[in-house]
Amino acid sequence: MRAHSQLEIHIVDPGEPGQGVHDQRQPEHLVTNNSAGTITMFPPATIGTQQIRPPGPSLSEWARLMGYRRFPTGYCKAGDAAGETIGDNDYLPRRLLGEYLTWYYDHTVASLPKGVRVTHHRVRAADLEILENGSYVVVLETGFRFESDFVFIATGHGTSPSGSRQRDFHSFVRKSANCNARLLYISDPYPMKKLAEISPQAVVAIQGLGLSAYDVIAELTVGRGGLFFHRCGKLIYRKSGHEPRMLLFSRSGVPFSARGINQKSRSRPYEARFFTREVIAAKRTRESCGRGFRQLDFEQELLPLLILEMAYVYRATTDGVWADPKTYVAEERDLSTIESLLCPLQDRSFANVCEYRQFFLNYMTHDLEEAAKGNVDGPIKAAAEVIRASLQCLRLSVEHNGLTPESHRRFIEYYVPMMNRLTLGPPAQRNYELLALLEAGVVDLAGGPGSIISTDADKAQFVVESRFSEGLWWTRADVLINARVAAFHPDEDSSQLFQNLLARRLVRSHCNGFYRPGGLDIDRCNHAVDADGNSQSTMWLIGYPVEGPNYFTTSLPLPGVASRHIADADMCAIELFGMLEGRGP
């Protein structure tokens, strides 16, 4: 930017700058799911060939700089006077991540040139109008309006869609609440303070076994005065008496795997041998010539390469010898291990809920043993980490309709949950706590894989039904919590901004033939695509609003890596300043 030029930036965000869902007022028991040393907001020293200013501190480095120390009851500022040093493998409370994000925002604003002015509007945007000269009018929910030549939309997660099933549950609660004072349906548990409505005498069914479920469990246990402590080397839960009884169920019926101890080096990332950019590009070129289109089938053409990559790492880690990839052929036992890792319930059934509960406990116990071996030394966690290391190749395979519509649907609905279960699980401590809660009887399983939920109007309760080989199993609950993060579908989202953007035809929902994976449509430069298919050269969409044409936009930036958010923001900012330079002084 020229030294004499002026730039005015308007930020529209109702919360503290930078924090988003990581509100620093959150309680201590809601923790990050990434270790503190693997989180940063600073770009690497270079992006491509562009030299960037020296990187700043990661979350763990920042926490140490701020004087935070670890205590048995949490994290506090204490300098070196007391407590323990925060390590890179600590999983810090989300409130500290929120504080770090605001610190980064303040740091960034303070480093801007004198010609840049930043105005923060602490409200939501409600509408966006386009003028004849191509500029925009941003309309806030208060009615205040201002003009802007350029617009970036980076709103994060949307609101959960209100589908027919959700509407039916809400209607059921309204009609039956007079028969059961504890009856509740919570379609989205965030913010967690809404769980205060739940009676300690209630039975709570939690739908989903992912990260949101762990947050719900923490809020209804430690958040209500319960306490974990060690006795004879075993984690024990002491009840407060204010916890409701919780029942877990999900479609897959498989618990999320705990994250292995992080042993990976930032300077030496894993280099793929089989599932590579070059192989994917060659397949796409070959299929374009053979079939007349460039879309691939993930299950048939790409998944075998990913499994081969995982088997290669598993065998090398097990034996301590890295085979020559040019001559390597995966053994059947290794492929079987990887397939069991991906699909632990394949061709398996359970006689009854007791047999399924034993599988659940054994799976978690064995997985924690593997997590303790680390994600480099432990063969199982090292193999699972291949999925994370292959993220860029997965994006190259999937993004901008890289898969056929049916393969895209299968990838999103079947394989993404599977991969998330293996690589995006909770810190190991969370699974130790879940085992303690299961032993204490505070948490139990509502049923087995494929459980379905219905309502009983006579008893004013929800019913979870599971099918086992010995017959059906039912459990009842007063409260149903949907602990699954819904995909962002703009047409269904309740946001006033997105409703108006769609109505004005400034944006459109993304689709791949018949399949609608979610998100808003963009071109490869992250420009919004309007209802007529035209790119909006002065409007960019970044992050979760474009989870659909893009893949896995929710990852936090890693130190020393041009992570997705940083790379996209860099690309868009360079284009913006190119336009500003073209306008002259």
Secondary structure, 3 states (H helix, E strand, C coil): CCCCCCEEEEEECCCCCCCCCCCCCCCCCCECCCCHHHCCCCCCCEECCEECCCCCCCHHHHHHHCCEEEECCEEEECCCCCCECCCCCCCCEHHHHHHHHHHHHHHHHHCCCCCEEEEEECCCEEEEEECCCCCEEEEECCCCEEEECCEEECCCCCCCCCCHHHHHHHHHHHHHCCCCCCCEEECCCCCHHHHHHCCCCCEEEEECCCHHHHHHHHHHCHHHCCEEEEECCEEEEECCCCCCEEEEECCCCCCCCCCCCCCCCCCCCCCCCCCCHHHHHHHHHHHHHHHCCCCECHHHHHHHHHHHHHHHHHHHHHHCCCCCCCCCCCCHHHHHHHHHHHCCCCCCCCCCHHHHHHHHHHHHHHHHHHHHHCCCCCHHHHHHHHHHHCHHHHHHHHCCCCECHHHHHHHHHHHHHHHHHHHCCCCHHHHHHHHHHHHHCCEEECCCCCCEEEEECCCCEEEEEEEECCEEEEEEECEEEECCCCCCCCCCCCCHHHHHHHHCCCCCECCECCECCCCECECCCCEEECCCCCEEEEEEECCHHHECCECCCCCCCCCCCCCHHHHHHHHHHHHHHHHHHHHCC
